[in-house]
Amino acid sequence: MMDLNDEPLTTKGASLLLKCSEREVRRLIKNGDLQASQRRMKDKDGREIIGRYRLLKSDCLAYAISIHENNLVNAGCHVKSREGFKSCQSNYGTASGTVISFRQAASELDKALGQ
């Protein structure tokens, strides 16, 4: 539901708010990550003209908050590796936020408790 005090934005305004390019805002809209509306009109010859995107400031802020929360949970795993898989899983060592096996976690915990 739209708040009457909510501010409508263009893709340029949304890009300034989200600190990204207008192209990125349009990509987010196309992928369904960001809600927007488009005005459709007919010209005098009856051809349909699609207008510019209009976004609500509250939708942009909600998207920014969700990205921030996801980054906290994923600990930087939103970047894809060359193979297209999440890059945070590692079998070669441990670091804060990486996924390891239960056996490896248990042995590391035993080492830490033994010291």
C-alpha atoms as one frame of an Amber mdcrd trajectory, in Angstrom:
protein
   0.000   0.000   0.000   1.349   3.394  -0.979   1.928   5.989   1.708   0.659
   9.391   0.584   3.933  10.946   1.767   6.011   8.502  -0.284   8.148  10.148
  -2.931   8.003   8.926  -6.568  11.393   8.609  -8.247  12.679   8.197 -11.779
  15.423   5.699 -12.568  17.910   8.552 -12.214  16.590   9.447  -8.751  16.630
   5.803  -7.704  20.187   5.379  -8.970  21.320   8.372  -6.909  19.566   6.982
  -3.830  20.939   3.451  -4.294  24.371   4.720  -5.413  24.404   2.693  -8.626
  23.916   3.367 -12.336  20.584   3.878 -14.068  21.346   0.745 -16.083  21.632
  -1.239 -12.828  18.281   0.139 -11.630  16.627  -0.957 -14.891  18.246  -4.401
 -14.532  16.889  -4.700 -10.975  13.414  -3.762 -12.237  13.613  -6.262 -15.109
  14.737  -9.056 -12.741  11.903  -8.266 -10.325  14.222  -7.243  -7.494  12.866
  -3.696  -7.462   9.240  -2.713  -7.970   8.366  -0.045 -10.521   5.498   1.015
 -12.725   5.434   2.236 -16.291   2.856   4.485 -17.844   1.488   3.218 -21.147
  -0.083   5.691 -23.543  -1.336   5.787 -27.119  -0.200   8.426 -29.566  -2.530
  10.104 -32.042  -1.962   7.276 -34.571  -2.967   4.627 -32.026   0.549   3.273
 -31.419   1.407   2.353 -27.879   4.077   4.442 -26.179   5.702   3.073 -23.063
   6.678   5.798 -20.614   9.505   6.019 -18.118   9.756   3.899 -15.018   8.432
   5.338 -11.772   9.631   3.919  -8.476   8.704   4.675  -4.903  11.396   5.841
  -2.518  10.108   3.347   0.092  10.620   0.457  -2.378  14.196   1.585  -3.052
  14.925   1.838   0.669  13.381  -1.595   1.304  15.597  -3.059  -1.433  18.700
  -1.400   0.044  17.870  -2.747   3.516  17.302  -6.271   2.174  20.652  -6.193
   0.347  22.392  -5.015   3.521  20.771  -7.787   5.590  21.632 -10.421   2.971
  25.252  -9.258   2.924  25.431  -9.630   6.697  24.036 -13.169   6.504  26.081
 -14.269   3.507  29.292 -12.624   4.741  30.234 -11.505   1.261  29.048 -14.562
  -0.665  26.944 -12.554  -3.122  29.841 -12.461  -5.578  29.899 -15.399  -7.969
  33.077 -17.191  -8.879  34.152 -17.903 -12.460  32.260 -21.189 -12.429  29.027
 -19.441 -11.416  28.897 -20.962  -7.930  28.949 -19.235  -4.595  32.544 -18.556
  -3.653  32.262 -18.741   0.126  32.521 -22.514   0.457  36.049 -23.746   0.929
  37.658 -27.147   1.467  41.121 -25.648   1.787  40.984 -23.888   5.103  38.846
 -21.895   7.410  38.063 -18.255   7.657  35.315 -16.326   9.311  32.063 -17.009
   7.459  33.160 -20.056   5.429  31.334 -23.368   5.385  33.296 -26.374   6.692
  32.424 -29.985   7.456  31.200 -31.067  10.875  34.230 -33.339  11.282  36.618
 -30.462  10.544  34.688 -28.152  12.891  34.791 -30.770  15.662  38.543 -31.320
  15.298  39.218 -27.578  15.341  37.022 -27.170  18.404  38.871 -30.017  20.156
  42.202 -28.342  19.326  40.975 -24.987  20.613  39.613 -26.486  23.842  42.765
 -28.519  24.378  44.955 -25.406  24.487
